Amino acid sequence: MKRIDRAVETGKIIPFLALTTLAIALVAGIAANFLSPAGFDSLGDALWWAAQTVTTVGYGDVVPESSGGRLIGLFVMVFGVASVSLITALVTSSFITYQQRRSGGELERHEELRDALARIEARLDTLGPQR
């Protein structure tokens, strides 16, 4: 978990996820073209379909026709939704962590001010009532 937190903090997680998504799209496009050659006119069409599917855009203009191609499609769709969800969660988590760290200093400062006010009140109380 610490490695993931560090990757999120440094921003290295985004290129990793982008490259992983690209690799999945490439492998899926090649596999779908191989498993469902009748469903695609060319390898370019298969790669276009995989890119649409993994990014959850999915226009529906290119669709695999065989069971093997659809199985690859199912895998790519699930991975696409999961990766978009993961990216959203990681970005949200990093914003929340940043805000917590930023406000953490403010909370300490508020505590210091409360302590100072308490000391001032205690000193005033020792002076006694003034008339």
BELKA-V771985 format. One record per helix or strand of 3 or more residues. SS is the DSSP state (H for helix, E for strand). FROM is the first residue (numbers start at 1). TO is the last residue. Records with the same first field share a line. If there is no record, write none. Layout:
SS: FROM-TO + FROM-TO
//
This chain:
H: 2-10 + 12-35 + 37-39 + 43-54 + 67-127
//
